[in-house]
Structures are given as C-alpha cells and as structure tokens.
C-alpha cells in the first residue's frame, strides 16, 4: 500500500532538492546539462534566489547572483555584434 506524503514531508523533500541543486551549482565547475540554454540557467538561478530569500539565506543568494552574472556575461558574449 502506498502512503500519501504529508505536506511537511513534501516541503522537506522540496527543501532538500533545492539545497542539493544549490550545492551542485556552487561546487561543480560546470553543473549544467548540455541541453540547458543560458536563459534557462538564468531562470533556474533566479528561482533558487527567490527560494533562499524566503528562507533569509542571503549568503547563498549572493553566491547564486555571482554565478548568474557569469551566465549573463556568457550569454552577452555569444550575441553577434552588429
């Protein structure tokens, strides 16, 4: 018999998943799947920033914003110049 997860268990699972994603982004030199476009990376990082802002974990937000700036810089450098 499959038990339904309680809301608390779901929240804990989501927390652990987002913290693991954060750790991978911060600790890995190139954590992104090859199919992730820069815009998708930026959106994902922004969602993580919003999550950690809600938890008042501002040091994590700062690290994520630094990585987001690098991704934006990479995106800007790929655009063809006129």
Secondary structure, DSSP 8 states (H G I E B T S, - for coil): ------HHHHHHHHHHHHHHHHHHHHH-TT-S-TT--HHHHHHHHHHHHHHHHHTT-HHHHHHHHHHHHHHHHHHHHHS---
